[in-house]
Amino acid sequence: MKIEGLENILTLFSVFHDGVIGHCTKENSILQFNVEIQYLTERINSSYKAFRVTLYGVKELSFTTWPNDSDAESETFTDIVAIFTPELEILSCEIENNSFKIACNQPLPNFGYCGGFLKLIVNSVVVKDEAGKEYSIEELCSLSNDYWGEWANKNKA
């Protein structure tokens, strides 16, 4: 069940807000990684911790850092190991010139940057849970909306 279209893929990255990208591999134009986002996965199965995400038609993959030192220059990485070491936490996403610009946090102090922008072009995405079941964008939005609705009800003043 492929998720296609700029708006649907943008929505997917919004659903994965606070998720941590890890265990990345890239072969040709296919990028695979886990998104550890337990508050959503446990709604499917209490033992699940991550979704497996496969992006197809990946081009122009890069990561531009936000240096810890305000006087330091940003660096731009294009190597998959440099980009995804350390793991990145998804903050937000926007579309810029038909590519995705994903703001990411990076909490480890020894890398010299606190986050940055992950940029890439993607044609389609497949999202699976730990048992291999695929999810549509509608199903993922429903999981997220239900979670945040319950969260809002619990936290009413």
N, C-alpha and C positions, 0 to 999 in steps of 0.2 A: 504494500500500500504506500506508494510514493507520495510525498508531500511536495507539491510543485507550485511555482508562482512566487514572485517576490514578496507579496503581502503575506502569504501563508508561511513562508520560510522566516520572514521577519517575526511573525506571531510566534513561531516555534521557539526562537531565541528568547522572546519575552516570557514564554511559559517556563523556560529553563533559567529564569532569573534566580540567582544565588546558587545555581548548579556549578559543580567543579568539573572541568574538563580533564580527563586523564586517560592513560593507556592508549596513546595515539599511534596509528600506523597510516602510511600513505603509500599507495601503489598506483602509479600513473595519475589519473585524475580522480581517484577514489580516496577519500579521507575517512578513516574510522576512528571513533573515540567513544569513551564512556562519559556520560554526564551523571556524576554522583549528585542526586537530588532526592534524598531519602524522604522528605516530607511529601513528595508526590508518589514515589515508588511504593512506599508502605501502604498507600491507598489501594494498590493492586494486590500486594502480598506483604505482610508485615516483615518478612525476612529480606525483601529486595532493597537494594541500596542505589542502583544505577540503571540508566537506560543505555543501550548500545545504539549509537547514532552513526549512520553511514551517509556521507555526502558524496553525491555524484556530480561530475563535470566541474570539479574544483580547479580554479585557475587563479593566478595572481595572489597566492597565499603569502601573507606577511604579518609581522607583528612589530608595531612601533611602540617603544617603551615610554613610560612616564618616569623620568629619573627622580630618585629620592632627593638629590642635590639640585636645587633650582638653577644653579649655574651650569649644570652638566648638559651635554647635548643628548637628545634622544637617539636611540639606536633603532635600526630596522633590521629584523631577522627574517630570512626566507627559508632557512633550514628547519625542518620539522622538529629535530631534537632541540635546537636553540629556542624555537617558539614555545614548545610544550614542556620544557624543563625550566622552571617548575610548573606545577599544575596551575591553571588559570580559572578564576571564578567569574562567571558571566554576570555582568551588571545590567547592561542594556544593549540594544541593537538599533541601528538605523540603516537606511538604504542611502548609499552615496554613489552616484554614477553607475547604477545597476549592479553594484557590489554591496556586500554586507560589511558594515563597520561595527564591530562588537567591542564595547568597552568592557575591560576585564580587570579585576583586582588580582594582585599578586602579593600575598602577605609576608613572604619570607624576606628578612632584611639583608641577607648576604648576596642578593643579586643586583643591588644598586638601583633597582626600580620597583615601584609599588604597583604597577599595572601597566596598561597600555591599550592600544587598539589592535585587535585581530581583524585583518581585512581579507576578504576572499570573495570570489565569484562562485556561485553554486547553482546547478541546474535543478537538482531535486535531492530529497532527503528521505531516508527510511529510518524509523525509530522502532526499536524492539525492546521488550522488557527482558528480564534475566532468563525467562523460559522460552524466549524466541517469538512471542506474540507481537505482531506489528500493530502500530497505532496510527490512526488518522489524526489530522490536526484538530478535528472536532472532538475526538476522544481526549486528546491531551489538554485542550482548552477546558473541557468539562472537568477533568481531574483538578486542574489548577483553580478554576472558578469555584468549585466545591470546597477546596482547601481554604482559599482566601475568604470565602463567605463564612465558613465556620470560624476561621481565625478572627474575623471582624466581630462576629457575634460573641465570642468569648472575651473579647477585649473592649467591649462597650463600657464607657465610663458610667 
